[in-house]
Amino acid sequence: MFFMTASVHDITQSTSRIITDEAQADKTRVGYVRVSTIDQNEARQLEAFKGLGLYKIFVEKISTRESSRPMLRQMLEYVRDGDTVYVKDFSRLARSTKDLLDITDEMFRKGVKIVSLKENLDTDTPTGKLMLTLIGAIYEFERENILERQREGIAIAKSQGKFKGRKEIDRPRHWDEIYSLYKNRAITGTEAMSRLGLKRNTFYKFVKRERADVSISDTAT
């Protein structure tokens, strides 16, 4: 049976949960399901995942009025570079276009790709990347206006000697040790950030730089 922690009779449970298939050797394929706690069940979304060989499925049963999504956050903490996240459709992953862009950007920075079954799109393919580019264009004009105002403000501050810019942050002292634990799934990203004293954006900036260093090393050899 595909669902190791949920039988056919209990796949419409009333609570959020993580379904794990320990029989799967490949632990890089995970799924995310989101439904309302009021008038929906997850059966159709779980059915769509059958045959995909998913190791974990994060099931979110939460009201649309709730802003936080604990299962989504746990899924984002779990995935690593090279992992693939499957959703039935993008509307299950995000509640708005901006939300989708933020989530896909976070996954991109972690080296994680997304596959949407309904849209038949894989963000690791040219078509998938094009779709995300088109979605991003919806917000580009407004974003450019905001950035332009910021640049003007910085230019004025520089002319007045008030803008010093940001200092480059070095990797923390125990980075190699903590990053190794994170990469091998011994600790979550949140735990790694806590131990290193880093903010989320800074932590994943270092993770991205670590992947780039490995790629350069592999190319050199």
C-alpha positions as CSV (number, residue, x, y, z in Angstrom):
1,M,0.0,0.0,0.0
2,F,1.4,3.4,-0.9
3,F,0.3,5.3,2.2
4,M,2.2,3.7,5.0
5,T,0.7,5.7,7.8
6,A,-2.9,6.1,6.4
7,S,-5.2,3.4,5.2
8,V,-8.0,3.8,2.6
9,H,-10.5,4.3,5.4
10,D,-8.7,7.1,7.2
11,I,-7.1,9.3,4.6
12,T,-9.8,11.9,5.3
13,Q,-8.7,12.6,8.9
14,S,-9.7,15.9,10.4
15,T,-6.2,17.0,11.5
16,S,-3.0,18.2,9.8
17,R,-0.3,15.5,9.7
18,I,2.7,14.0,7.9
19,I,2.3,10.8,6.0
20,T,5.5,8.8,5.7
21,D,6.2,5.8,3.4
22,E,9.2,4.1,5.0
23,A,9.4,1.7,2.1
24,Q,10.6,4.4,-0.2
25,A,14.4,4.4,-0.5
26,D,14.4,7.8,-2.3
27,K,13.7,10.4,0.4
28,T,14.0,13.4,-1.9
29,R,10.4,13.3,-3.2
30,V,7.7,14.9,-1.0
31,G,4.2,16.1,-1.4
32,Y,2.2,19.0,0.0
33,V,-1.6,19.0,0.4
34,R,-3.8,21.8,1.7
35,V,-7.5,21.8,2.3
36,S,-10.0,23.8,4.4
37,T,-10.8,22.3,7.8
38,I,-14.5,23.2,7.2
39,D,-15.8,21.8,3.9
40,Q,-13.0,19.9,2.2
41,N,-11.1,16.7,2.5
42,E,-7.7,15.7,1.1
43,A,-8.7,12.4,-0.6
44,R,-8.5,13.7,-4.2
45,Q,-5.1,15.3,-3.7
46,L,-3.7,12.1,-2.0
47,E,-5.1,10.0,-4.8
48,A,-3.3,12.2,-7.4
49,F,0.0,11.3,-5.6
50,K,-0.3,7.6,-5.9
51,G,2.4,6.0,-8.0
52,L,4.8,9.0,-7.5
53,G,7.0,7.2,-4.9
54,L,6.7,10.0,-2.4
55,Y,8.6,9.6,0.9
56,K,6.6,12.2,2.9
57,I,3.3,14.0,2.3
58,F,2.6,17.1,4.4
59,V,-1.1,17.4,4.9
60,E,-2.4,20.9,5.9
61,K,-6.0,21.1,7.1
62,I,-6.5,24.7,8.1
63,S,-9.1,27.4,7.7
64,T,-8.5,30.0,4.9
65,R,-8.7,32.6,7.6
66,E,-5.6,31.4,9.2
67,S,-2.4,33.2,8.1
68,S,0.1,30.6,9.4
69,R,0.5,27.2,7.8
70,P,2.5,24.9,10.1
71,M,2.7,22.0,7.7
72,L,4.0,24.2,4.9
73,R,6.7,25.6,7.2
74,Q,7.6,22.0,8.3
75,M,7.8,21.0,4.6
76,L,10.0,23.9,3.7
77,E,12.3,23.1,6.7
78,Y,12.5,19.4,5.6
79,V,13.4,19.8,2.0
80,R,17.0,20.1,0.9
81,D,19.1,20.8,-2.3
82,G,18.0,18.3,-4.9
83,D,14.6,17.5,-3.4
84,T,11.3,17.7,-5.4
85,V,8.0,18.9,-4.0
86,Y,4.8,17.7,-5.6
87,V,1.4,19.5,-5.4
88,K,-1.8,18.7,-7.1
89,D,-2.0,22.3,-8.4
90,F,-0.3,25.6,-7.5
91,S,-3.5,26.9,-5.7
92,R,-2.8,24.2,-3.0
93,L,0.7,25.5,-2.4
94,A,-0.1,29.2,-2.3
95,R,-3.1,31.5,-1.6
96,S,-2.0,34.3,-3.9
97,T,0.4,35.0,-6.8
98,K,2.7,36.9,-4.5
99,D,2.6,34.0,-2.0
100,L,3.5,31.6,-4.8
101,L,6.4,33.7,-5.9
102,D,7.7,33.9,-2.3
103,I,7.4,30.2,-1.8
104,T,9.0,29.2,-5.1
105,D,11.8,31.7,-4.5
106,E,12.6,30.2,-1.1
107,M,12.6,26.7,-2.7
108,F,14.8,27.9,-5.6
109,R,17.3,29.3,-3.1
110,K,17.4,26.0,-1.4
111,G,17.9,24.1,-4.7
112,V,14.4,22.5,-4.5
113,K,12.2,22.1,-7.6
114,I,8.4,22.0,-7.7
115,V,6.1,19.8,-9.8
116,S,2.4,20.8,-10.2
117,L,0.4,17.9,-11.5
118,K,-2.7,19.8,-12.7
119,E,-0.7,22.4,-14.6
120,N,1.8,19.7,-15.7
121,L,4.7,22.0,-14.9
122,D,8.1,21.3,-13.4
123,T,10.0,24.4,-12.2
124,D,13.2,22.7,-13.2
125,T,12.2,22.7,-16.9
126,P,12.3,25.6,-19.4
127,T,8.5,25.7,-19.5
128,G,8.1,25.8,-15.8
129,K,10.7,28.5,-15.4
130,L,8.9,30.5,-18.1
131,M,5.6,30.2,-16.3
132,L,7.1,31.5,-13.1
133,T,8.8,34.3,-15.0
134,L,5.4,35.4,-16.5
135,I,3.8,35.3,-13.0
136,G,6.6,37.4,-11.7
137,A,6.1,39.9,-14.5
138,I,2.6,40.7,-13.0
139,Y,4.3,42.3,-10.1
140,E,7.4,43.7,-11.8
141,F,6.1,47.1,-12.7
142,E,5.0,47.9,-9.1
143,R,8.2,46.4,-7.7
144,E,10.3,48.5,-10.0
145,N,8.5,51.6,-8.8
146,I,9.2,50.7,-5.2
147,L,12.9,50.0,-6.0
148,E,13.2,53.3,-7.9
149,R,11.9,55.2,-4.9
150,Q,14.4,53.3,-2.7
151,R,17.3,54.1,-5.0
152,E,16.3,57.8,-5.0
153,G,16.2,57.7,-1.2
154,I,19.6,56.0,-1.0
155,A,21.1,58.5,-3.5
156,I,19.9,61.4,-1.3
157,A,21.2,59.7,1.8
158,K,24.6,59.1,0.2
159,S,24.8,62.7,-0.9
160,Q,24.2,63.7,2.7
161,G,26.7,61.2,4.0
162,K,24.1,59.2,5.9
163,F,24.2,55.9,3.9
164,K,27.0,53.5,4.7
165,G,25.8,50.4,3.0
166,R,25.7,46.8,4.4
167,K,28.9,45.1,5.6
168,E,29.6,41.6,4.1
169,I,28.8,39.0,6.7
170,D,31.4,36.1,7.2
171,R,30.3,32.6,7.7
172,P,29.9,31.8,11.4
173,R,32.7,30.0,13.3
174,H,31.0,26.6,13.4
175,W,29.4,26.8,9.9
176,D,31.0,23.7,8.5
177,E,29.8,21.5,11.4
178,I,26.3,22.9,11.5
179,Y,25.9,22.9,7.7
180,S,26.9,19.3,7.6
181,L,24.2,18.4,10.1
182,Y,21.6,20.4,8.2
183,K,22.6,18.9,4.8
184,N,22.3,15.4,6.1
185,R,18.9,16.1,7.7
186,A,20.1,15.7,11.3
187,I,18.7,19.1,12.1
188,T,16.2,21.5,10.6
189,G,16.9,24.8,9.0
190,T,15.4,26.6,12.0
191,E,17.7,24.7,14.4
192,A,20.7,25.4,12.2
193,M,19.8,29.1,12.2
194,S,19.4,29.1,16.0
195,R,22.7,27.5,16.6
196,L,24.5,29.8,14.2
197,G,22.7,32.9,15.2
198,L,21.7,33.7,11.7
199,K,18.5,35.2,10.1
200,R,16.6,33.1,7.5
201,N,17.8,35.1,4.5
202,T,21.4,35.1,5.6
203,F,21.4,31.4,6.4
204,Y,20.1,30.4,2.9
205,K,22.4,32.9,1.3
206,F,25.3,30.9,2.8
207,V,23.6,27.6,1.8
208,K,23.4,28.9,-1.8
209,R,27.1,30.0,-1.7
210,E,28.0,26.5,-0.3
211,R,26.3,24.9,-3.3
212,A,28.1,27.2,-5.7
213,D,31.4,26.4,-4.1
214,V,30.8,22.6,-4.5
215,S,29.8,23.2,-8.2
216,I,33.0,25.1,-8.9
217,S,35.0,22.3,-7.2
218,D,33.3,19.6,-9.2
219,T,33.9,21.5,-12.4
220,A,37.6,21.9,-11.6
221,T,38.1,18.2,-11.0
